[in-house]
Amino acid sequence: MTPLERRASVSLAMIYAARMLGFFLVLPVFALEAAHYPGGTDPTLVGLGMGIYGLTQGLLQIAYGIASDHWGRKPVIVGGLLVFAAGSFLAAWAPSLSWLIAGRAVQGAGAVSAAVTALLADLTRDTVRTKSMALVGASIGLTFAISLVAAPLLDARIGLHGLFVVTGLLALLCIAMVLWWTPKAPEHPAHVARGRLSDVLKDGPLLRLDIGVFALHATQTAIWFAIPALLVDAGLAKAHHWWIYLPAVLASFVVMGGALFPLERRGYLRAVFLSAVGLLLLVQLGFAEAALRPGLPLLAVLLFLFFCGFNTLEATQPSLASRLAPVHARGAALGVYNTLQSLGSFTGGAVGGWLAKSVGLSGLFGACAGLMLVWLVAAWPMRAPQARHSAEEVLADEAEAT
């Protein structure tokens, strides 16, 4: 990477991580703490409070992405972070579950993921794009692992109200980083049309990636209805679950860094991608077996393999989406991509609980395995795009296409 690419990758990864830390800190304690609010005895409303964030994210990602194509990445990112911070402070103040749900909805309305990913794509060459996206993915995975340890400790000291205040302050910190540290996006020729949604909705390779990110995040959300219960059944107290999560996440980063980037440089990106999807399919089948006979060694190995596949796909999918998307509609393409990601999380949360109740934990994992199989079939025709080594090549291709 060039110095500018390193600064862009590190700053945007930190922005992503700080924002996601605020989100993840709430998840492990939300259901328990929401029960103490007026109206918190209704499980349906508590579930709505957890899931509505993903719903409003999904509804607005495309709008934010298109806006970033027209008005610039940084103004849209700053505006979205202000909305996210306002939602956090509203949730911190909330005197009832209804107001808490409203705060979560406003938080989700700060849907800047597409604009952040598009800015990162603008500032990096195709040849280092996967590495940049992997840095973002690693920051998210590490943040998730940290939140599992920190959330119960912080909740005991400052409560759910305090956690939302921390979330809002982190969003304001992200704004400062965007304004004063993150590099500016390069200018694109004025004659190139901007942000047409039709350009990305009829693109087959991009649609395959959209299907994939929906399946990945629906599965990732759904399995967390079951994994904590399996670890408890296997004899590991809830307070000690991070003993399994943190080593599994960290070890998966080592494996991903040692295998993904060298194989991509040698032209094996398609094979790595499809192998990661196949690995997640096998892991779901393994979880289905573990649900019948829970054991800590098997669960630890399965979680390690899950994070290997998940983190590999979290790095390669947005990289591929940004490379396949036309530069003039990159924000729109990543808006659609992030919309399907958010809707996948929402669907996984909504359907996962119903599956766990209706068909049991083994049936839940079986359904996730079926979804992985559908994804593998849909992704099979994919071809890795040719790398363009400079911004000038990208802009020349766009000018020729228009």
Secondary structure, 3 states (H helix, E strand, C coil): CCHHHHHHHHHHHHHHHHHHHHHHHHHHHHHHHHCCCCCCCCHHHHHHHHHHHHHHHHHHHHHHHHHHHHHCHHHHHHHHHHHHHHHHHHHHHCCCHHHHHHHHHHHHHCCCHHHHHHHHHHHCCHHHHHHHHHHHHHHHHHHHHHHHHHHHHHHHHHHHHHHHHHHHHHHHHHHHHHHHCCCCCCCCCCCCCCCCCHHHHCCHHHHHHHHHHHHHHHHHHHHHHCHHHHHHHCCCCHHHCHHHHHHHHHHHHHHHHHHHHHHHHCCCHHHHHHHHHHHHHHHHHHHHHHHHCCCHHHHHHHHHHHHHHHHHHHHHHHHHHHHHCCHHHHHHHHHHHHHHHHHHHHHHHHHHHHHHHHHHHHHHHHHHHHHHHHHHHHHCCCCCCCCCCCHHHHHHHHHHHC
